Amino acid sequence: MPTATTVPADPTVGGHHGWRVVTALAITSTIGYGTLYYAYPVLLTPMATSIGSSTAAVTGALTASVLTSALMAIPVGRWLDHHGGRALMTTGSIIATALLIAWSQVHTIGQLYAVMIGIGACGAMVLYEPAFAVIVSLFTPDRRATALLAVTIVAGFASAVFMPLTGLLTEHLGWRGALLVLAAIHGTVTVPLHAMTVRKPRPTGTAPAGPVRRAHPGRRAVVHAAMRDSRFWILTATFTAHGLATSTMTVHLIGYLISRGHPATFAATATGLLGVLSVTGRLVLTAARRHLRVSTVVAAVYATQAAAVLAMPLLAATRTGAIISVIGFGLGFGITSLATPALLTEQYGTTAYATIAGRLAAPVTVAKATGPLAAAALLHISVGYAPLLVGVATCCALAAIGVTARAKVLAAANQQDDSLGLVGITDVGRDGGTGGDRGRTN
């Protein structure tokens, strides 16, 4: 049997300083998502009226921003692995603050697109992906899951805090004044926190599991091995399908509930539950992974989402039924953000985590950006929401199948290694590792 040895990502970190970093990143992620992303829907209509453009054209600027973030994910990941997050996140915060100010001064649709493309690039430098990379590099597996959960729980309330705040500021100061206040909040909080708390860890890392662990390769070799690994591409396809489903439902759920005869206020309130349920799903994953494989929990949640969407035509006619179906879907709304670092570090270690995570994030983010647009086109040519619901349920089902297939391929590879008597170093220790699946084959 191969021996799994737990190797700290940085043996000097994970104590008081490590948790100070977690606190700082929880705050900066919340403010970053609140100002750079969630403020946009609130400002959409007044912006369109002010600059004399259609809401569709203004919405396209946000899509351009998300696509830019996807393109930036790969070079940002590479930078994080080589240089750490301090300079990158601090610079990104400074530029993002300047762009929020510039956003408040746009007068044409072209200026808005230019600003939002810049904000998309900054988002890749300051939001979840770089924050997770910093945490993965700082914490040993037994503490990493708790650290990641803390950040995502706090940041999960970004929409609940900043959408009402932006609405209140817009009501009293106008959309331009609201952006200036948001820029002040962003700049005065995120810049010093990134500059003063994030630091580059010692280059200790951990070696990957599986076939690439034999020679204890360097960062480049780990990345190349991951790109040749079928399990990476299965995982990428899985999370891409799931991202497509979640983004589509986020945008079109209100319209669907209204089409079933519910008032707009109820539809918006029910859809707003998705943000709260994203936190619930993350808590469920963190608790369940102590007893079950991560892949088992994720596959079960994705399958539940598929069933909930398929049940909507039967349940959503009543308020109770609509809430039940939304809860069923919402439990998986934020689970991927925690599953990604768990599954990637389990398979490839921490040495090249940010680079590999960036390559996975790029197609997932593209799917999230384009999914709602494709769904809108489908609604335009179809009668009712049935084809859209079938498509979303299919994506969730494929995601569940993908997680299960990846687990089976990994188990087969581990059995082969057992038969060869390979000994390796991985992130996952049977007695304390929670970076993957508590020492179980996944």
N, C-alpha and C positions, 0 to 999 in steps of 0.2 A: 504494500500500500504506500502511496506517496505521502511524504510528511509535509504538512503545511505549517510554515513558520510565520508568525505575525511580525512584521517589520514596521516600526513607526515611520510615518511620512516625515515627521520632524520630531525627534525625541525631546527637543527643548520647548516645543509648543504643545498646546492642548490644555494647559493650566489656565491661570488667570488671564494671561495675554490672549490666549486662543479664544476664550469666551468674550473678551473685549472686542476682538475682531468680529465674532458672530453678532454681537449686539450692534456694532457699527454697520455691518452689512445688512442686517435686518432693517435698520433705519434707512440706510441709503437705498436699498431695493424698494422699500415702500414709497419713499419720496420719488425715486426714479420712475417707477411704474405709474405713480399718481400724476406726475407732471408731464412726462414724455409720452404717455399712452392714454391713460383713462380720462385725462382732461379733454382729449380731442372730441369725443362724441358730444360732450356738453357744449363745446364751442362751435360745433359744426354749422348749425343753422345760422347763428349770428355772424359767423365768418362769411358764409356764402352770401348772405344779404349785404354785408359791408363791402365785399370786394366785387360784387356783381357777377357771381358765378353760380352754377348749379350745384345742388348738394351732391350729385353724382360725381362731378369733377373734383369737388373738395374731398369727398370720400376717397377718391383715387389717390390723393396725396398721402393718406395714411397707408394705403396699400403699397405705394412706392417706398414709404419709410420702412415697412416690415420687410419688403424684399431686399432693401439695402442691408438691413440687419442680417438677413440670411447670407448675403454675399460676404459680409464682413466676418462671419462666424469662423471661417477656416483660418484666415491670417491672424485673427485675434487669439484663437486657440494656440496657434504656433508661438505667438509672442508670449503668452502666459506661461507656457512650458519652459521657455528659455529665460525669461526675465521676471516672472512673477507679476502680481497685479497692481502694485503700488503706483508706479508711474503711469501705467495705462489707465487705471480707474480714476486717478486724480486728473489727468489730462482730459479724459472723456467727460468728467464732471464739469470742468472749466468750460470746455467747448459747448457742452449741452446748455449750460447756463447762458452763455452768449447767444446761442441759437434760440432759446426761449425769449430772450429780449428781442432778437431779430424777428421772431415770429409775430410779436406784438406789433410790428411796424410794417407788415406786408400789405400791399395794396393791389396785387395782381395774382392770378392763379399760378403764373410761372414762378413768382417769388415764393409762394407757399410751397410749391413742389420742391424748390431748391432747399428751403429751410427744413422741410420734413425728410428729405433724403439725408441731409446732414444729421438730423436727430436720429434717424435709423442707424446710421453709422455709430453714433455715440451710444445708442442703446446697447449695441453689441459689446461695447467697452465697459459698461457700468451695471448691467442688470443681472439676471440670474446666472447666465453661463459663466462670466468671469467670477462672480461671487462664489459659485459652486466650486470652480477650479481652485480658488484660494483656500476654501475650506477643506477640500480633498487633500491639498498639499500640506495642510497644517495638522490634521487630526489623524490619530490612529483609528482603525476600523471600528473599535468598540465605542468610540465617542462620535464618530463621523455622522452616523445616522441622526443622532440627537441634535447635532449642530446644524445639519441641513434642514431638519424639521423645524427648528426654531426660526430660521430665516424665512422659510416658506409660510409658516403660520402667521408671522407678523405681516409679511408682504402680501399675504392673501387678503388682507383687509384694505389694500391700497384703493380699490375701487369704492369701497364703502366709506372711506374717509375723503378721498379727493374728488369724487364726482359731486357729492353735495357741496363741498367747499368751493369747487370751481363754479358751480351754479350760483352759490351765494355771492361770490366775488363778482361774477358777471352781472348779476342783478344790480349790484351797487356801484360797480366801477366800469362796466362794459367789458367786452371780451379782451380788449387790448390792455386795460388796467389789470384784469384778472391774470393775464399772462405775466405782467411785470411783477405782481406779487408772488406768483408761482416761481418765477425766476429767482427772486430774492430768497425764497425758502430753499430752493434747490441749491443755490450757490453757497449760502451761509452754512448749510448743514452738510451736504455731501462732500464738498471739496475738502474741508479740514478733516472730516472723518476718514476719507480715503487716504489722505496724505499722512495722517498721524498714526493710524492704526494698522493699515495693511502693510505687511513687509514681506520681502522675498524669503521663503523658507530655505533651509539648507538643502542642497541637492542630494537628498538621501533616497527618496522615492521608494517604490516597491516594484519588484519584478512581476511580470504577468504570469497568469496560470496557463495551463495547456501547453500546446506544442512549442510556443515561443519562449517558454521559461527555461529551456534546457541550457541555453548558452548564456542566460542572464543578460540579454542584449541591451544596448543603449536605446535612447529615445527614438532615433530614426528607425532602427530595426524593429522596435515595437510597433511603430506606426505602419511600416510597410507590411508587417505580419498581420496586423489588424485589417488592412485593406485587402489582403488576400484571404481573409477568414470569412467563410460563408455565414458564420454566426453574426458577424458585424452587419452584414447586408440584410440578414433576416430581421435583426433588431431595427435597422434603419427603415426597412419597409413597414415593419410593425408600427413604429412610432409615427411614421408619415401618414399611414392610414388613420391612426387614432387622432392625430392633429387635424387632419382633414375633417373628421367627424365632429370634433369638439368646436372648431372654429365655425363650421357651418351651422351647428345648432345654436351657438351663441348669438349669431346674427339673425337667424330666421325663426327662432323659437317664439318670439313675441308675435310675429306675423301669423304663425301657425295657430297659436292659442286664440288670437283675435278671430281667425277664420272659423274656429269652432264655437264662436258666439260669446266669448268672454270679453269683458270690458278691457280697454287698453291699460287701465291702472292695475287690474289683476294680472294681466299678461306680463307687464313690466315687473311687478313684484315677484311673481313666480320665477321669471327668468333671473331676477336678482339673487335668488337662492343659490344659483350656480357658484357664485363667489364664496358663500359660506360653506357650501358642500365641498368645495375644493379643499378647504381646510379639514373638514370631516374625513374625506377620503385619505388624506395624508396621515391623519391620526390612526385611521384604521390600518393602513399599511404598516406603520411603525409598530403598532401593537401586535399585529398578526405575524410579522416577520420573525418574532421571537419563537414562534411555534411552527411556522410554515415557511416553505421556500418563497422567496420574493416573486419568482415567476408564477408560482401557483396562485398567490394572492392577486397579482396583476391580471392574469388570465381570467380569473373568476370575476373580477370587477369589470373588465372589458365585456365579458359575456353578459353580465347583468345590464350593462348599458345597452347592448344590442337588444336584449329582451324588452327593456323599458321603452325603447323607441318603437319597436314593433307593436307594443301594447298601446301606444298612444291613440291610435284610431278608435280603440275600444274604451279607453279610460278618460281621455281628455275632454269629453263632452261635459263632465261635471268638474267642479272645482277640486273636490277631493281626489278624483281620479287624475286630474292634471297635476296636482301637487305630488301624488305618488309616483307618477311617471317621471316628473322632473327630478325627484329625489333619486330614483333609480339611475337616471343618467348622470346626475351631478356627482355621485360618489366617485366616479372616475375622472372628474373634471381636472383635478390637479395631481393625480397620482403619478403621472409620467415624470414630473419634475423630480420626484424622489427616486423613482425606479431607475432612471437613467444613470445617475452616478453609482448606484448600488450594483447594477448589472455590468457597467463598463469597468469599474475598479475590480470587480470579482474576476473578470476575464482577462483584463490587460494591465492590472496594477495601476499605480499612480504616476509612473515615470513620464508617460506621455498622455496623461488623462485629458488635458485641455485641448490638445491637438485632435485627438480622436473624438472627443465630445463635440468639438466645433464642426468636424466633418459630418457627424451625425445630425447636428442641429440645422445645418444648411438646408437640406431637402425638407425637413420637418417644418421649418419656418416658411419655406416657399409654399408648402401645402396649406398652412394656416392662412397665408395671405391670399391665395388664389381660390381656396375652397368656397368661401361665401360668394365670390363672383361667379364661379361655375354653377353654384346652386341657384343663384338669381337667374342665370340664363336658362337653367332647367325649368324653373318655375314659369318663365316667360312662354315656354313652348309646351308645357304640360298642363293638364287640367287638375288643379288641386295640388296638395302637398304629398300625396302618396308616393310618387317616385322619389322625392327628396328623402322622405323617411326611410324608404327601403335602401337608398344609397347610404345613408348615415348608419343604419343598422348593419349593413353589409361591411362597411369599413370597421366598425367595432368588432364584428365577428371575425373578420380577417386579422385584426390586431390580436384578439384572443388566441387564434390559431397560430399566429406568428410567434407569440411568446412561448407557447407550448412546444412548437417545432424547434425553436432555439434551445429550449431546455433539453429536449431529446437529443439533439446533435451534441450538446455539451456533455450530457451524461455518457453518450457513446464514446466521445473523445477521452473522457476521464477513465472509462473502463479500459480503453486501449492503453493509456498511460499506466494504469495499475498493472496490466499484464506485462508491461515492459519494465516495471519496477522503477519508474522515474521518480526522482526526488526534486521538488522545486520549492521556490519561495513565492508566496502569494500574499495578498492582502487579508485573506480570510483565515483566521485561526479557529479551530474547532471549539476552543474554550472561551474565546472572547470576541471573535470577529463579527461585526455586523455590517461590514462594508459590502458584503454580498448576501449570502444565504445561510449565515450561521454555520459555516463549515460543511453544509450539505452540497451535494452535486445538484446543479440547477437544471 
